[in-house]
Amino acid sequence: MTRSLCRWGSASALWLSVWFVSSPAFATNGYQLIAVGSYQKGMAGATTAAPYDAMSALTNPAGMALIGSRADFNMEMFNPNRSVDLSSPPIGGAEADSASRLYGVPAIGWTAPAFNRTDVYFGGGMYGTSGLGVDYDVFNAGAFGQADIFTAIQFWKMAPTVAGRVTDRLTLGIALNGDYQSVEIKEVFRNIPALGGAPVSLDLSRAVGTFGIGTTLGAMYKLTDRVNLGLSYSSQQFFQNTEYRLPANAVQNFPQATGTATNASNGRFDLDLDYPQQWALGVAAHPIDRWLVSFDIKWINWAATHDAVDLKGTFGVDTNGDGSPDQTVSSIALPFGWDNQWVFAVGTQYQVTDALALRAGFNHAKAPIDEADVFNNLAFPAVVEDHLTLGATYRFGDHWEMSGAYKHAFKNELTGRGDIPAIFQLGGFPADSNAKIAMDQNSFGLQISYRF
């Protein structure tokens, strides 16, 4: 049975990874999932000090030595609702809803004793962890002409992990991260009257996927028989530049730059986008034997990687405001303006019977963008802040178990204030766009696990 399970797991991992690479996911702390897998989702991500399954390789690698030998297979169906509204003055356009609404986010992991020892474990897996995007039909942007907006960021991670119990109280773990990322951005405004019909274009489609590396460190400490502490740190994930081979006019007047191909027959732009470092601290307690309460605080360093993102190429830049390029530069900064993010999560689990466990949780994080960043993030509506989750696990005998989870991210909306780019203000627009971006989400997860 064990050998056939391993074969099934290998085939499933390949199939799930291909599925994920072919479809973007949509995440919620910025564009990072609040949790991976149905157990973590049911706890709203408050699992740094409360490991349970092989998804711990991502959140706290030390937990992999405390969960026993197991394999976990999870699929999340993610349903985000995103909209952009340009109907208010001074734009006076229309409202659009994203056409893409349902996505599959897979995760698979395992752990088992290593080196013929019972205090050292090896494991890992492949996990869909992050993503963001919209797919708006071409729509009326009023004073900004016609809007054509599409984005798709995909991120998944492999995390081979070693963890071991140093003492009866202290457990340490390390995961080596192998990452894959694909970034496509198309934000084009055509036939803008105030600019004499000139477009404003950031068309970075036809992305080439890139690979990255990083590491995650974790520690668990048993403070008392009923209280555990957890600490984890994930380094910045360093990626190759994403290459785009596009026409010379793919980047125009965004911001105030006209992109020209480095080679007239083979234009190329390079986007330098890494994934941020983060740390998490958790406390988990059992007030009574069957009741678990867990609290996490997490910090995500978005500002280091997503505040101003370098786009490399050959650009003519208008520095004096006369509408014509007067300087050539080798890179421009895309001003997304993302701030660092503090995440607070609380989760609870009650073991109703030896077979059935029920969970609930709440996760809050202020959006990494604010009113001044709305226009530069029409294509990246990372605005949801509050998440409510429910979950359950049922064990079938000694080995098999099934878990499910539901998450609702409450609708949040931002209205642009002081966010109109300088290129539009030169055309007579005021500083406030009054544009609105909004998002709410639902997701359903199902996980099948085998405990060896």
N, C-alpha and C positions, 0 to 999 in steps of 0.2 A: 504493500500500500504506500509506504514512504517513497519508494522509487518512482511509482506512477505519479504521486503527488508532485514530486520535484520536476518531472517531465511536464506535467500540466502547468506548474508554476512558471517554468521557463518559456513555454509557448505563450502563456497568458501575458507575461512581461513584455515579450516582443510585440504581441498584438496591441496591448494597451499603449505602449510607447508610440507605435505608429499612429494609433488613433489620436493620441494627444498632439503629436507634432502636426497633424493635419487640421486641427481645429483649436481656435483660441479659447482660453478660459477667462473668467472674469472674477477678480478677487476684490477684497473689501477693506483690509487695512492698507490704504493706498491701492496697490494692485497685488497685494499678497493675501492669500487665503487666510482667514482667521484660524484655521486648523486644517489638518490633513487626515482623512479617515473618519469613520463614523463615531468612534469613541471620542476622539479629540473634538469633533464637531459638536457632539452632544454636551461636552463640557465647555463649549464656547472658547476653546483654545487654552483653558487654564490647566495645563498638564505638565508644566516644567518640573514640578515636584510630585506629580501623580502619573507616572508612566503606566501603560497597560498593554500596548501592542507595538508592533515593529515600526510604526510611524514615529516612534520616539527617536529614531536616528536623525530626524530633522529638528525636533524641538529640544531634546536633551539626550545626547548619545549615551550618557551614563545610565539612563534608564534601561538600555538594552540588556544590561546584566541582571536586571531585577524582574523581568517579565517571563522568564522561562523560555523554553524552546517552542517556537510557533511560526506560522506563516499567515499573512493577512492580505486579502484581496479586496479593494474598495473601488466602487464607482459612484461618483457624485454627478447628479443631473442638475445643472446650474441654470437658473432662469432669471437673468437680469433685465430690468426694464429701464431704458435710458432715453432721454429726450433732450432736445435743444430748442429753445424758443427765442427767435430773433424778431418777434412782432412788435415790441415796444420801441418808441422813438429813442435814439435817432436812427435806428436801423430800419424799422418798419417792414420787416419781412414776414416769414411764416414760421410755424412750429413743425418739427419733424421728430418722429420716433424711430429708434433703431430697428431695422428689419430683422436682425439676428437676435434670437431670444432664448435659444436652448443649446447647451453645450455639455459635453461629457468630460469629466475630469477624473482620470484613473490614478490609482496608487497601489503599489504592491511592495511588500516587505517581508523579511524573515529574520530570525535570530536563533542561534544554537550554541552550545558550549564549544570551545576551541582549545587546541593544543592538549587534548586529553585532560583538561582541567574542568572543575565545576565552578570556579570563581572567575573565569574569563570567557567572554562570549564574543562571537563574531556574527555580523549580520549586515543588514542594509536593504536596499531596494531602489526602485524608480518611482518618482513621485511628481505629479503635476502640482506645482506650488503657487504659481502666480500667472497673471495675465490681465489684459485690459483691452478694450476696443469698442468701436461702434461701427454701424453700417447704415448711414443715412442716405436715402435717395437724394439725387440732385434736387434742391428745393430753392424757392425764392428767398433771397437774402436781402431784399429791399434795396437800401442805399448801397449795399455791398454786392449787388449784382446777383449772381447765382452761386450757391454754395454746394460744394462736392466734398463730403467728409467721410473718410473711412480710416480706421486704424485696427491693427491686430498685433498685440504683443503676446508672445507665447514663451513660457519659461518652465522647464522641468529639470529635475535634479536626480542624479545618482549619488548615493551616500553610503559606500562601504564603511563599516563601523567596527571598532574594537572597544569593548568596555570590560572593566574588571572591578571586583570588590577589593579595595586596598585594606580595609579593616572591616569589622562588623558594622561600623557606622558609615564609613566613607566609601563611595563608589565613583570612579572616574571613567570618562569615555571620550573618544575622538572619532570624528567622521571626516573622511576626505571627500570633498564635493566635486563631482564632475557635472557641469551644467550645459544646457542647451538653451539658446535664446534666438527668437526671430522677431524682428521689429519692422512693421509696415505702417507708414503714416502717409495719408493723403488728405491735405487740407488746402483746398483751392477755391478762391473766389474769382469769378470771371465777370467781365463787362461791368466794372465798377465805374459809375458815372463820374464821381469826384476825381478819379484818376485818369480821366479821358478814355475810359474803356480798358485800361491796362489791368492785367490780372495780378493778384497776390497769391503766390503758389508755393506750397511746400509738398512736393509730390515725391515721396520716398517709397514707392511701391517696388514690386519685384525684389523683395529682400533676399539676401543670402544668409542662411542660418549660421550662427557662430557658436563656438564652444568656449566655456570658461572654467575656471578652477577656484577653489577656496577651501575653507575648512570650518568645522564646527566643533567646539569643545564643550564638555558638559561635566557637572559634578552633582552628586546627590549626597545629602548628609541626613542620617537618622538622628534627629534631635532627642526624641523620646520614643517610646513604643507607639505613640499615637500621632506624632508630628514629624513630617519630613520637610527638608529644605532642598530646593533645586536651583541651580545656576547654569546658564548656558551662554555661549558667545559664538556668533557666526561672523566670520570675517567678511570683508568686502569680496564679492565674487568678480574676478577680473576676466573680462571678455576680449576677444579679438574685436577689431572694428567691424561693424556691419557694412558690407559693400553694396553699393547700388550703381548699376550701369544704366544710365538714363540719359535722355536728351538734355542739351545744354539749358533749355528753358524750364527744367523741372523745378528749379528754385528761382523764384522771381519776387523781389520786393518783400522778402520774408526773412528777417526783418530788415528792410531797406537794402537788400542785397539781390543782385542779379547773378545767378549761377551760370558759369560758362564751362563747357566741357574741357577737361584737361587734354583730351584728345578728340578732335572733331568727329571721328568715326566711332569712338568708344568712350563716351562720357562716363565719369565715375565720381561718386560722392561717398565719403566714409563717415559713419556715425559712431562716436565714441560713447557707448552707454554701458556702464557696469551696474552691478546690483549691490544695494547698500549693506554695510555691516549692521549688526543688531545684537543686543543682549537681552536676556530675560531672567527675572528672579521670581521664584515661585515658593509658596507655602501650602502644604497639604496636611489636613488633620482629620482624624477619625474621632468625632465626639463620642460616638458609640461604635460598636464593632461593625454594624452594617451601614453606617452613614459616613460618607466622605465629603469634605468640603475643601475646595482648592481655589487659591487666588494667585494670579500672575500679574506682573507689571513688565512691560516690554518697551524698549526704545529702538526705533528704526531710523537710521541716518540717511533719509531721503535727500537732504540738502546737499550732501557730498556728491551725489551721482545724478540727481534729477532737478537741480535748481537751474543750471544753465548747461545744456548738453552740446558738446562741440560737434559741428558738422564740417568736415574737411573737403576741400575741392579748390576751385579757382573762382573767386567771386569779385564782381565789380560792385563797389559799395558807394552809395550816395551819402556823403558826409556833410554836404552844405545845404541840402534840402532843395536843390533846383530840379530834382526829378531825374537827373542823369548820373550814372556812376562816375566818380572822380578818383577812386582809389581801388587798387586790387589787393585782395587779402587771400590767404590760403585756408582760412577757416572762419566760421561765424558761430556765435553761441545762440542756440535755440532757447529762448527764455521761458521755460515751463514754470519756474518759480516754486518748486515743491519744497516744503518745510519738513523738518524732522517731526517724528510722530511718536507720541506716548500712547501705549495701548494698555488698557485695564480690563482684565477678564476675571470672572468668577464662575465656578462650576460646582455642581453638587451631584452626588450619585447615592442612590439608596438601593441596597441589595434586598429586594422584596422577598425572594426565596433563594435557595442555592443556585437555581437556574436563571432567574430573572433579575436584571438590574435596570433601574430607571434613572435618567439623567436630565438635567436642565442647566442652562447657563446664560450669561449675559456678557457681551463684549462691547466696549466703547473705545473709540479713538477719534480725536478731532481730525477732520479731513486735512491732508497735507497741502491743500490749496485753499485760498481765500478769495474774497471778492475782487481783489486786484489782479488775480490770475485767471479769471474766467475766460476772457477772450483767447488767451494763449492755451487754454485747455478745453476748447469746444470739443475736441476729439478725444479728450481724456477726462471724462466726468467722474473722477475719483472723489465723490462727495459723501457717500454714506458713512455714518458714524456709529449708529447703534444697532446691535444684532442680538436677537433672542433665539435660543436654540433648545431643542428637545431631542432626547435620544434614548435608546434601549438596547440591551443585549440579552439574548436567550441562548443558553447552552443546551446542546443536544448530546447528552451522554458525557463521556470523559474527554472527547477530542474536538468535536465540531461545535461551533457557535456562530450565530448570526447577529449582526448589529445593524441598526438603522438610525438615521438622524435627520432632523429637519431644521433648517435655519431660515429666519426672516430678517432681512436688513431693512429697517424702516426708511421710508422715503425721505431724502434730504435734497434741498435745492439751494443753489447759489446764484445771486444776481450780480452781474459785473458792475464794479465801481472803480473808476480810475484805471481801467484795464485796456483802453483802446491803444493799440500800438502806434508809435510815432509816425509811421508811414501814412496811416489814416488821418491822424491829426493834422498832418501837412495838407491834407485835402479838405480841411475845414470841419472835421468831426470833433465833437467834445470829448472829454476824457472818459466819460462813463458810457459803456456800451448798453447797459440795462439788459444785456443778454442773460438768459437763464439756462443753466444746465441742471439736470435732476436725474436721480437714480433710486430705485428700490430693487430688492432681490428676494428670491426664494430659492432654496436648494434642497434636494432630497438625496440622501446617501444610503447605500446598502453595502455592507461588508460581510464577507464570509471568511472565517478564520479556522485554522486547524492547530490545535495544541498537541505537540508530540509527547 
